[in-house]
Amino acid sequence: MEEFFSAGFVGIMLRFAICLAVNWIIVHFLYFRKSTRRDFYFTFIIISVAIFFLVYLMMGMDRGKATMGVGLGLFGIFSIMRYRTDTMPVREMTYLFVVVCLSVVHAMADMVGVDANGKVIGTPTAELIVIDIIVMAAIIVFEYFLKVETTKLIQYDRIELVKPDRRQELIADLEERLGIKVLDVKVGAIDFLRDMAVLRITYDGKSAGEIENKIKLKNSDYANV
């Protein structure tokens, strides 16, 4: 029981608590409030927990030495991970990468080096907190203070509006139906048999969550868009 509640174990749990709290703040307050995607919310938090203990236990096999085997193991794990649903958008992939990186950093914080006497040199908790603050500050700056433009392909049924002289009507119709601020529209493939056109719309990235669940098309399917 004394070994279970040793200083080492308490340190592990403290780093895990900090890691989980930071990742939750990033996912809940910075990601979820804009995207409102509960599926990715679940994914990010669970992966954060799993990666932390996975890395910690893998490093525990050879305490104090960041071996090539650990790196290759992580590479192998991520190389076989497949998301069998829709392709993960770039923004979600970025948040996933941030969550994974922070989990790895916190898990390896007590084994970053060895001094001349063979003693493991760890990363103080204060330094971890500074790293977390820097990451969160960077996300806040780029999420809320920089203008973000996003593009998406959509199928459009009112092909009579794709004429150049009715462009403003087209943009107004898209904004009304999608609930976003459309910045630009490019017309691609047109199917007169089905009264359908493929449009590439550029819109304010702050509205990304509004049409995230709309129909998605592959860029390769419509090379002229």
Disulfide bonds with the S-S distance in Angstrom:
none
